[in-house]
Amino acid sequence: MSHGMVQLAYLVATGLFVFSLHWMNSPKTARRAVLAGVAAMTLAVLATWFQPGVVHHLWIIVAIAAGFAVGVPLSRVPLTAVPQRTALSHAFGGLAAGLVGTAKYFLWLGDDPSQLTTFRMTAIVAEVILGFVTLTGSLMAAGKLQEIKWIPQRPVTYPLQNVGNIGLLSAAVLIGLALILNPTAAWAPAAFLVLVLMALVFGVLLIIPIGGADMPTVISILNSYAGLSAVAMGFVLDNKLLITAGALDGSSGLILSIIMCRAMNRSFTNVLFGAFGKVQAAATGTEERVYKAETIEGASQVLEQAGAVVIIPGYGMAVAQAQHRVRDLYNELTKRGVQVKFAIHPVAGRMPGHMNVLLAEAEIPYTDLIEMDEINPDMPQTDVALVIGANDVVNPAARYDKSTPIYGMPIIDADKAHAVFAIKRSKNPGFAGIDNELYFQDKTFMLFGDAKAVVGDLVKQLSGGSGMH
């Protein structure tokens, strides 16, 4: 394939990547977005493979086969495991960038040191630091999301933690500068390996002080790091498509992180260094607060008589894989003339759009999935708010309690509905580590249990009733 044809293929692939991102803006076009992304990557791989300079075809075939062997099983994970699977994808991307940077450095150092120009060494150092930080950081994030026993979900903090982390990163940058200025010195290969080790360690130390509640934002930030490492790799390999694709990946990850931080009323520095998610100690001398429980029969009667119901899903729904039971509940209520809408908080669940994906899988109409800003004005006219496994995103304390870590975070105004039913597995607090004030209000009634079982019981109770609303 001629150089001109390769560049044309890269241009088409870049356009497809742009359209893929654009079509992700709506659930209606998301499938088209995935197909465009797959087509773009396939075109990019084939165009690169058929360049005249590529001669080791067997190794490429082996690599592709290995990728399929790992990728196909990973594509079959349940939707509740998609966040950690996404984190693993970022880890693979970081590993690829880090290995390519390392290989190019030692290859040029041994064969043609004149290739190690200041610009290329700058790109290699950036690629290695970002790539290996992304590798270990993403693996730690995946471990927290998977709730692996030896990786604590809650933040791990110790004295001078931030000072130590910043010091380690600064030392890595200084070593990188030394390598850029003198890449062929006798000490350079050893220093390069130390740089790799420091990046790997920093990736772990960056994630351990971050709680499970912040993992969606952290994954988005790591996505940005992976994109930036791909940009650096593109400069090292002189590949324009890698540069543009990496820039799209990095910028989209950064924008998504900003959107999510705004949704939680928090900053990047607070997410990365704030140790959000500590369980707060209960105040001494106070008596235990009491929830008001409700029976399935009582809840179903109220739901059946309601005119408007807003369902607010959260991670508890995802863990219980209750989305299909929720669809059954939706059907039972709508056929009785009850208006049912779903209130979607931007950080509900463990990845952006988590609730949208689960509910779409259950074939709930897109038009009934309403974003937080659009549904909140309707909450005072709502007869029943049904909270399914959500916690911090409906906590009214975010509006007025400055002592709480979620103060200022935009929430869904479930407390403004006429009545609230909350399905919850236990009395434990949410990721923020605080009690939910909503659950102690006079209008709120608790339905304790697994979300799938509780919603299933509600459906059975409703389906056994008679008459139309």
Phi and psi in degrees as a GROMACS rama.xvg file:
@    title "Ramachandran Plot"
@    xaxis  label "Phi"
@    yaxis  label "Psi"
@TYPE xy
-71.008  161.94  SER-2
-60.6612  -39.3176  HIS-3
-63.5755  -40.5465  GLY-4
-66.5229  -38.7257  MET-5
-61.935  -45.4092  VAL-6
-66.2587  -35.3841  GLN-7
-64.4868  -43.3493  LEU-8
-61.4956  -40.8442  ALA-9
-63.0946  -38.7149  TYR-10
-65.0392  -44.0352  LEU-11
-63.1854  -42.7419  VAL-12
-62.3551  -40.1764  ALA-13
-60.9326  -44.4622  THR-14
-60.4208  -40.4526  GLY-15
-65.8504  -37.7719  LEU-16
-62.792  -41.2237  PHE-17
-63.6428  -46.4296  VAL-18
-63.748  -36.3869  PHE-19
-59.4554  -45.7633  SER-20
-63.4289  -43.2714  LEU-21
-62.0777  -43.701  HIS-22
-70.6354  -16.1085  TRP-23
-70.8069  -7.06457  MET-24
-67.8528  -20.1833  ASN-25
-135.194  139.368  SER-26
-58.526  -29.2906  PRO-27
-66.8396  -28.2178  LYS-28
-110.337  6.97106  THR-29
-64.1865  -39.1931  ALA-30
-62.3931  -41.168  ARG-31
-62.0997  -36.585  ARG-32
-63.1571  -42.5203  ALA-33
-63.9679  -44.4876  VAL-34
-62.7729  -39.4234  LEU-35
-64.9025  -40.693  ALA-36
-64.5158  -41.7564  GLY-37
-63.8693  -43.4843  VAL-38
-62.9305  -41.7616  ALA-39
-62.935  -45.3333  ALA-40
-67.7619  -39.751  MET-41
-60.8836  -44.9071  THR-42
-62.7378  -40.5018  LEU-43
-64.8856  -42.9395  ALA-44
-65.1044  -46.6605  VAL-45
-64.5999  -43.1838  LEU-46
-62.2744  -39.4096  ALA-47
-69.8778  -41.23  THR-48
-62.19  -39.3002  TRP-49
-89.5844  14.9501  PHE-50
-70.3351  148.167  GLN-51
-59.9506  -30.5006  PRO-52
-73.6758  -12.4167  GLY-53
-89.0475  117.167  VAL-54
-123.962  -21.1425  VAL-55
-89.7413  71.2957  HIS-56
-68.0622  -32.6548  HIS-57
-61.4396  -43.3408  LEU-58
-64.6185  -35.4178  TRP-59
-65.874  -42.6259  ILE-60
-62.9108  -42.2487  ILE-61
-61.5335  -42.9309  VAL-62
-64.1914  -42.5456  ALA-63
-64.0884  -42.4446  ILE-64
-61.4586  -41.9055  ALA-65
-64.1396  -39.3531  ALA-66
-61.9186  -42.7832  GLY-67
-64.4519  -40.197  PHE-68
-61.4764  -34.7484  ALA-69
-86.7418  -41.768  VAL-70
-71.0674  -38.2369  GLY-71
-63.6717  -48.3404  VAL-72
-61.1065  -36.6443  PRO-73
-67.1218  -24.1865  LEU-74
-76.4523  -10.0643  SER-75
-104.655  17.2513  ARG-76
-74.5129  153.904  VAL-77
-65.4096  159.35  PRO-78
-60.1341  -29.2136  LEU-79
-66.6163  -20.5693  THR-80
-99.7952  3.66273  ALA-81
-60.5807  -39.3997  VAL-82
-58.0149  -47.2487  PRO-83
-69.7366  -30.5001  GLN-84
-66.4442  -37.6472  ARG-85
-62.609  -41.7463  THR-86
-61.6551  -38.7704  ALA-87
-64.1685  -37.7161  LEU-88
-61.4062  -41.6079  SER-89
-63.3081  -37.8763  HIS-90
-62.2072  -42.3218  ALA-91
-63.2451  -41.6023  PHE-92
-62.302  -43.3323  GLY-93
-63.8001  -41.3613  GLY-94
-61.7976  -44.0053  LEU-95
-59.8459  -46.906  ALA-96
-63.4718  -45.675  ALA-97
-61.8976  -42.0304  GLY-98
-68.1746  -39.6588  LEU-99
-63.2214  -44.7673  VAL-100
-61.0463  -43.023  GLY-101
-65.0255  -44.2104  THR-102
-63.5372  -44.2698  ALA-103
-64.9773  -38.2569  LYS-104
-61.7032  -51.7446  TYR-105
-71.5432  -30.0288  PHE-106
-65.8267  -49.8553  LEU-107
-67.5851  -35.3465  TRP-108
-62.3499  -37.7708  LEU-109
-83.8702  -35.8329  GLY-110
-98.1919  -41.3627  ASP-111
-154.66  80.8669  ASP-112
-57.4008  -21.5434  PRO-113
-65.4798  -17.8602  SER-114
-71.5163  -18.8088  GLN-115
-83.7475  67.3644  LEU-116
-72.6568  167.804  THR-117
-59.6735  -42.4649  THR-118
-64.1457  -46.7885  PHE-119
-65.2815  -39.7506  ARG-120
-66.1522  -36.2249  MET-121
-61.3207  -44.0244  THR-122
-65.6448  -40.423  ALA-123
-64.6473  -44.6315  ILE-124
-61.9934  -45.3819  VAL-125
-62.1932  -41.8198  ALA-126
-63.1273  -43.3622  GLU-127
-68.7969  -46.4799  VAL-128
-62.7563  -51.9414  ILE-129
-65.0224  -40.1698  LEU-130
-64.345  -48.7176  GLY-131
-77.3256  -28.8802  PHE-132
-63.4082  -42.8947  VAL-133
-62.951  -39.0395  THR-134
-58.8866  -61.0603  LEU-135
-73.5625  -34.0769  THR-136
-62.5888  -42.8514  GLY-137
-68.4923  -37.4501  SER-138
-64.1488  -39.8592  LEU-139
-65.2962  -42.7652  MET-140
-62.4115  -42.6872  ALA-141
-62.0364  -40.0074  ALA-142
-64.3048  -40.3104  GLY-143
-64.7882  -42.6893  LYS-144
-67.7387  -34.6472  LEU-145
-79.221  -8.42166  GLN-146
59.4507  44.0358  GLU-147
-65.4606  134.509  ILE-148
-57.2602  -42.0359  LYS-149
-85.2633  3.70074  TRP-150
-115.832  105.768  ILE-151
-67.1716  138.105  PRO-152
-73.9099  -37.5663  GLN-153
-73.053  156.963  ARG-154
-61.167  139.994  PRO-155
-106.553  114.49  VAL-156
-124.504  155.858  THR-157
-154.921  163.46  TYR-158
-58.5721  141.479  PRO-159
59.0892  28.4226  LEU-160
-62.6457  -51.3512  GLN-161
-64.7873  -38.0007  ASN-162
-62.036  -43.6873  VAL-163
-64.3053  -42.7293  GLY-164
-63.8493  -44.9273  ASN-165
-65.3548  -37.449  ILE-166
-62.9129  -42.5562  GLY-167
-63.5384  -44.3706  LEU-168
-63.8631  -41.2474  LEU-169
-62.7141  -41.1827  SER-170
-63.4808  -39.6938  ALA-171
-64.2222  -41.1241  ALA-172
-63.4889  -41.0558  VAL-173
-63.8254  -42.456  LEU-174
-62.7858  -40.5885  ILE-175
-60.1477  -42.8834  GLY-176
-62.6842  -40.496  LEU-177
-62.6122  -39.5409  ALA-178
-68.1834  -37.1212  LEU-179
-63.5126  -40.5292  ILE-180
-75.0436  -31.6561  LEU-181
-145.396  74.2174  ASN-182
-73.3063  -14.292  PRO-183
-108.858  10.054  THR-184
-64.3582  161.093  ALA-185
-62.0987  -32.5436  ALA-186
-85.0551  -9.09478  TRP-187
-61.3676  -46.1599  ALA-188
-59.1845  -42.8835  PRO-189
-64.7751  -40.8032  ALA-190
-64.0351  -36.0349  ALA-191
-63.3183  -43.4988  PHE-192
-66.2664  -35.7286  LEU-193
-63.9104  -39.7332  VAL-194
-59.4472  -44.2279  LEU-195
-60.2377  -47.0669  VAL-196
-61.3992  -42.5738  LEU-197
-64.4176  -38.3101  MET-198
-65.2435  -41.8502  ALA-199
-62.1992  -43.7848  LEU-200
-66.8244  -41.3168  VAL-201
-62.9817  -35.4272  PHE-202
-60.0484  -39.5684  GLY-203
-68.9979  -49.0063  VAL-204
-65.9459  -25.7114  LEU-205
-69.0973  -31.7018  LEU-206
-95.4074  -31.9978  ILE-207
-61.8906  -27.7463  ILE-208
-84.5587  6.81984  PRO-209
-105.306  130.35  ILE-210
-80.2168  168.005  GLY-211
-59.9079  -29.5379  GLY-212
-63.1243  -27.0783  ALA-213
-96.1079  1.6831  ASP-214
-58.9332  -37.5129  MET-215
-57.9135  -43.0979  PRO-216
-68.4996  -39.7454  THR-217
-63.3284  -42.1465  VAL-218
-60.5543  -39.7697  ILE-219
-64.7383  -40.9137  SER-220
-65.3577  -42.7785  ILE-221
-63.2007  -33.63  LEU-222
-59.9287  -40.5807  ASN-223
-64.4864  -42.6478  SER-224
-60.745  -42.9588  TYR-225
-61.3526  -40.6647  ALA-226
-63.6244  -43.0139  GLY-227
-65.3357  -36.683  LEU-228
-66.35  -33.1128  SER-229
-68.0353  -36.9829  ALA-230
-59.92  -48.154  VAL-231
-61.2072  -39.7099  ALA-232
-63.1644  -37.3393  MET-233
-61.9351  -39.0392  GLY-234
-67.8541  -38.1947  PHE-235
-64.9159  -42.6365  VAL-236
-91.037  -1.57352  LEU-237
55.8246  49.2258  ASP-238
-118.743  110.296  ASN-239
-65.701  -34.3493  LYS-240
-67.0539  -39.7428  LEU-241
-60.4468  -39.3486  LEU-242
-64.1511  -48.9862  ILE-243
-69.9583  -42.6759  THR-244
-64.7414  -41.487  ALA-245
-64.1623  -39.0378  GLY-246
-64.6651  -40.7734  ALA-247
-62.455  -44.171  LEU-248
-64.0548  -48.1695  ASP-249
-64.7241  -44.3273  GLY-250
-69.7304  -39.6088  SER-251
-66.1715  -38.9522  SER-252
-63.9929  -39.5886  GLY-253
-65.762  -45.1463  LEU-254
-62.5922  -42.6607  ILE-255
-63.1023  -39.8982  LEU-256
-62.4215  -41.1211  SER-257
-63.0036  -44.2358  ILE-258
-60.3981  -43.4712  ILE-259
-69.4889  -38.0666  MET-260
-63.7576  -40.0837  CYS-261
-64.0098  -37.7867  ARG-262
-63.9835  -24.7132  ALA-263
-104.082  3.11188  MET-264
55.8146  45.6267  ASN-265
-135.959  164.874  ARG-266
-106.744  166.129  SER-267
-56.4826  -46.2872  PHE-268
-62.8916  -35.7843  THR-269
-68.0964  -38.7872  ASN-270
-66.3034  -46.607  VAL-271
-78.4107  -28.2247  LEU-272
-126.82  3.08854  PHE-273
-89.4147  -7.20194  GLY-274
51.3732  45.1546  ALA-275
-68.8875  139.378  PHE-276
111.571  7.68157  GLY-277
-69.2737  140.88  LYS-278
-75.8754  121.698  VAL-279
-80.1171  139.522  GLN-280
-68.8663  139.673  ALA-281
-70.177  144.111  ALA-282
-66.1495  137.45  ALA-283
-76.3051  150.147  THR-284
82.1405  5.90975  GLY-285
-107.577  144.445  THR-286
-81.7741  153.138  GLU-287
-65.5729  133.546  GLU-288
-79.4081  150.155  ARG-289
-113.688  132.144  VAL-290
-83.618  154.186  TYR-291
-102.106  115.367  LYS-292
-88.8713  155.938  ALA-293
-132.22  153.402  GLU-294
-86.1461  162.015  THR-295
-61.2331  -40.7638  ILE-296
-62.6478  -44.5889  GLU-297
-66.0268  -42.0471  GLY-298
-65.45  -42.4577  ALA-299
-65.7419  -34.8839  SER-300
-64.544  -43.0972  GLN-301
-65.6472  -43.8324  VAL-302
-61.2759  -41.0042  LEU-303
-65.9465  -31.4974  GLU-304
-89.9087  -4.26554  GLN-305
-74.2663  153.326  ALA-306
-94.6871  -35.0983  GLY-307
-137.995  127.138  ALA-308
-123.228  133.23  VAL-309
-114.651  120.435  VAL-310
-95.5961  129.039  ILE-311
-115.918  100.285  ILE-312
-84.591  153.26  PRO-313
-143.571  -166.903  GLY-314
-63.9219  -28.901  TYR-315
-59.0593  -34.9682  GLY-316
-66.7542  -39.8246  MET-317
-66.7213  -44.1295  ALA-318
-60.8607  -42.6834  VAL-319
-77.7899  -7.77963  ALA-320
52.0075  49.1007  GLN-321
-93.9306  5.91293  ALA-322
-61.4106  -33.7156  GLN-323
-73.6989  -34.4428  HIS-324
-66.762  -35.7837  ARG-325
-63.8709  -38.6951  VAL-326
-62.3335  -39.8129  ARG-327
-62.5052  -40.559  ASP-328
-64.2706  -42.9084  LEU-329
-56.1056  -45.3512  TYR-330
-63.5653  -44.5264  ASN-331
-62.4243  -39.9443  GLU-332
-75.2518  -43.8242  LEU-333
-66.3055  -32.3356  THR-334
-73.1475  -12.4006  LYS-335
-93.7456  4.26673  ARG-336
88.4021  6.56949  GLY-337
-79.0665  131.654  VAL-338
-80.9428  120.915  GLN-339
-118.938  125.943  VAL-340
-126.159  159.012  LYS-341
-114.655  127.606  PHE-342
-95.6488  119.927  ALA-343
-109.207  115.153  ILE-344
-85.8877  139.423  HIS-345
-62.6701  -22.2889  PRO-346
-116.215  20.4506  VAL-347
-70.0417  138.443  ALA-348
86.8417  -154.915  GLY-349
-125.134  15.3233  ARG-350
-159.61  156.414  MET-351
-58.7864  131.313  PRO-352
76.8418  11.6514  GLY-353
-56.8026  -47.5708  HIS-354
-66.9828  -39.5036  MET-355
-58.7989  -43.4015  ASN-356
-64.9686  -45.1442  VAL-357
-63.1836  -45.3424  LEU-358
-70.7186  -34.5815  LEU-359
-65.9236  -36.1693  ALA-360
-61.2385  -33.8988  GLU-361
-84.0395  7.49236  ALA-362
62.6598  36.2093  GLU-363
-81.8593  131.785  ILE-364
-56.4955  136.925  PRO-365
-56.0992  -34.4463  TYR-366
-66.2931  -17.1163  THR-367
-97.2916  2.33642  ASP-368
-96.9814  107.065  LEU-369
-111.228  131.439  ILE-370
-70.9091  158.969  GLU-371
-52.2397  -48.8242  MET-372
-64.5427  -29.4204  ASP-373
-83.7278  -31.8912  GLU-374
-84.5821  -28.7391  ILE-375
-57.2041  -41.1919  ASN-376
-61.9123  -20.8866  PRO-377
-90.2983  -10.0813  ASP-378
-63.1959  -37.5404  MET-379
-63.3535  -21.7342  PRO-380
-96.318  6.8641  GLN-381
-88.9025  131.221  THR-382
-72.16  -46.6249  ASP-383
-136.066  130.125  VAL-384
-102.736  120.985  ALA-385
-106.423  106.871  LEU-386
-92.9235  119.666  VAL-387
-114.832  94.4833  ILE-388
73.7584  13.4512  GLY-389
-97.5128  154.828  ALA-390
-139.509  -81.427  ASN-391
-61.8142  -29.4703  ASP-392
-75.8766  -3.45103  VAL-393
-125.4  15.8286  VAL-394
-83.8156  111.959  ASN-395
-62.1426  -17.6125  PRO-396
-59.497  -22.7093  ALA-397
-61.4123  -21.8901  ALA-398
-83.8877  -33.1373  ARG-399
-129.967  -20.0447  TYR-400
-93.6553  99.8084  ASP-401
-69.1142  -15.1275  LYS-402
-82.6698  -12.0197  SER-403
-87.3218  145.897  THR-404
-67.3023  -13.753  PRO-405
-99.5761  9.48425  ILE-406
-57.9617  130.443  TYR-407
90.1009  -8.97007  GLY-408
-72.885  128.286  MET-409
-60.9868  135.394  PRO-410
-127.264  165.08  ILE-411
-80.8693  129.901  ILE-412
-79.782  58.9213  ASP-413
-62.2119  -31.7422  ALA-414
-68.6306  -11.5167  ASP-415
-89.9741  -6.63067  LYS-416
-71.5457  161.479  ALA-417
-66.4225  -36.0446  HIS-418
-145.117  152.191  ALA-419
-130.825  129.813  VAL-420
-113.603  132.36  PHE-421
-123.902  120.535  ALA-422
-93.6678  123.699  ILE-423
-144.788  140.657  LYS-424
-68.8576  -37.6957  ARG-425
-152.474  -176.433  SER-426
-91.362  6.8622  LYS-427
-67.4544  149.827  ASN-428
-71.5319  169.223  PRO-429
-77.0132  -167.474  GLY-430
-61.2168  -29.0276  PHE-431
-72.1222  -11.2795  ALA-432
78.1845  21.6422  GLY-433
-129.163  155.983  ILE-434
-67.7906  149.792  ASP-435
-92.5661  113.544  ASN-436
-60.3137  -27.6694  GLU-437
-58.9351  -36.5791  LEU-438
-74.719  -7.30839  TYR-439
-109.358  4.07931  PHE-440
-76.7177  156.101  GLN-441
-61.4825  -31.3709  ASP-442
-83.8853  -4.58119  LYS-443
-100.989  135.455  THR-444
-128.964  135.452  PHE-445
-96.0685  143.362  MET-446
-123.16  92.8252  LEU-447
-78.9196  138.866  PHE-448
143.277  174.431  GLY-449
-61.8822  131.166  ASP-450
-57.8256  -39.9987  ALA-451
-64.252  -42.1065  LYS-452
-69.8379  -43.311  ALA-453
-65.6697  -47.2809  VAL-454
-64.7591  -37.0559  VAL-455
-61.5428  -40.1468  GLY-456
-65.8598  -37.8285  ASP-457
-62.2314  -41.9434  LEU-458
-62.9314  -44.4963  VAL-459
-60.7009  -42.3011  LYS-460
-63.7274  -42.7414  GLN-461
-68.7499  -40.4561  LEU-462
-69.3183  -21.2927  SER-463
-82.5838  -12.2019  GLY-464
-80.2099  177.718  GLY-465
-136.658  161.486  SER-466
90.1639  158.934  GLY-467
-104.586  151.164  MET-468
